[in-house]
Amino acid sequence: MARYQYDKKALKGLTPFPFLGEVKTRTAAIEAAPATLPKSIYNPNILAARLHPSVQHCIIQKVTDHGDAKSFTLVPDAAKGTTEMAYFRASQYVSVALNINGAPVHKPYTIRSNPKDALGTEGTSYTLTIKRTNPAFASAYILDNWKEGDSVDISGPLGDFYYQDLRDAKQVIAIAGGSGITPFYSMAAAIVDGIEDFRMTILYGSRKADGILLKEEIEALAAKSGGKVKVVHVLSEEEKDGYEHGFITAELIRKYAPEGEYSVFMCGPKAMYIFGEEQCKKLGLPKRLYRMEMSGDYMGVVNNPDYPKEQIGKSYSLTVDIRGEKTVIPCKADESLLWAMERAGIKAPAHCRSGECGWCHSRLVKGKVYIPAEADGRRLGDIKFNWIHPCVSFPLSDIELCVFPTAE
Ligand code: FES
């Protein structure tokens, strides 16, 4: 039996001879070309630069006060070369470049606005809603200092907490804690505008009714969604008609869960994630159907069950090697290597601050670190060759680290 079955007639007349002159033809074309680099710009490169700018120079156009939070509307600063805000998926974040008393810091904040606001090339904007949270270091600085007309630099859109219809169910239970409403606000706006196509019930946890961030705004979006977006307020410190009371438990999720399959998205403090994951397990949800927004500093490392408790209160030396120039700084055991570098005024690369984006990827030359398992985004090659993410690495000894800052 023949090894390959094909219609030999289809290949009739096809010989290698027409190709034999190709090298000669190509060589002649190269020799005839001018000795200058081609000027053509490829559309994929233009698109990539528009979607993934390394930096966006912005002006704060408007500040809205919400009490212990503020919303900042950012527009492109054309004088500095940014002519449009990059398009983003609802729930993505940007990392904001700050200099706080000499400490260069990058902090991630969710773009709370509708992705439609960044479409087109004119009048594009982002809105960030920032709450005075713990650690208040950067958010307090922003709330106390940013004002209309100021210039700020931010990264391109980052993060993958957005809805993915290949993986996520068509119905989503969104669990929000405090300023954790911001990605769901953006998703709700995208659903209302037809940019996203799924149904979402937001279980929105707050302490008291009068402290609910963006309450009227998110309810107005739900009212416009034709039933696709629902909001249920859950108060932990107050009992009131029309509100759920207590924590967002498996029973509460079941009460509002739709018929059929649903995904659970969570955004809020770490304690909420620990509790929320337990509830998802009680509900029997497979891991692919629940996930959390992880960007932001890894907090409370010493409370992790596997953290070596004898380290609490210790301090080590951290030698930072940037292109052969070494600086020695102190680093507390309960602070990440990234925090220690920033505090010492070292401009270390960072975006997510949670081990996800890989931006801070650095080489551990000497020493031992503790890396929380759930924030360990290293690949096998990283582990083998001692690459770590300083944003989620905590010293267990004196450390030497090679850091590779990126040009902005
Ligand atoms: S800043 Fe993203 S992995 Fe460290």
Boltz pocket constraint, residues with backbone or C-beta under 6 A from the ligand:
constraints:
  - pocket:
      binder: B
      contacts: [[A, 349], [A, 350], [A, 351], [A, 352], [A, 353], [A, 354], [A, 355], [A, 356], [A, 357], [A, 358], [A, 359], [A, 360], [A, 361], [A, 389], [A, 390], [A, 391], [A, 392]]
      max_distance: 6.0
